[in-house]
């Protein structure tokens, strides 16, 4: 279906919502969504338990009218009637506290499964209570491959890392990396069933790798690890021959896509991700050029090839035709331009914003 209201996501035009709840709003993508919504005149409640998010990412919004940060766990509101403790009323609920944006989920499998199941059910209950549009941020289907993974720290898309190599039988729910796959599958099934049984206005976006200002650079993902190494004057280490392709989507483009899908009434999952597929070696060399870390002898950028075989092919390329045809979304930022903006933001970044912000009660502040 077409969006219920036409609006430009990068202008000062009023968005088609009055008040939004963003779970996981202090994460990388969540903080950018909160900023865009506030800029477009929407009152925003940002809910995050800061287990992986950082209050500093949204501290710049503390003085903005209509913004409130709630340092709470979404699971605190689980159970009959508990969701009523969230004030509302909301006309948009963006659920990012789940399998699409888990900075450290591989080390916290139970938390991941709870977020995908009970957390999603709780967020749906809040949306149902207020008759709000609900949108689940999910992850692309996990691929299946044989052989050892050279990078055990693979990261689920939605933040800056690459998709994990799933080494199991697809039907086996207990092997390596199955937790994020099962959490995402259950969350999507729950949203679809909820929409069918309750007639809820609920949808799903599958988020591929996103990067940009404010991204993490310590999770081992591409391009984050290259930016961190280059700015520290260290060699850039690529896997094998560096031929593995990466789908990169700049955060501005991903925010556009999420909000355009949110403004519609589609239940069908919508892929949001970069159409360009640069190789790992191309990304490393471009970051080296941008940071001025190329070898002064003229022999090329300081790229080291790890003595391991390259990963199996990455996750499926995002199929963005539905997002383009139905929602009018199209990535605007090329991967080269996006990396230039991102590197510049890290170079120009001021001192970290203090995590403690005055202006509200314990665990929350607002204007």
Secondary structure by P-SEA (a helix, b strand, c coil): ccccbbbbccccccccccbbbbcccccaaaaaaaaaaaaabbbbbbbcccccccccccccccccccbbbbcccccccccccccccccccccbbbccccccccccccccaaaaaaaacaaaaaaaaaaaaabbbbbbbccccbbbbccccccccccccccccccccccccccccccccaaaaaaaaaaaaaaaaaaaacccccbbbbbccccccccccccccaaaaaaaaaaacbbbbbccccccccccccaaaaaaaaaaaaaccccccccccccccccaaaaaaaaaaaacccccccccccccccccccccccccccccccccccccccccccaaaaaaaaaaaaaaccccccccccccccccccc
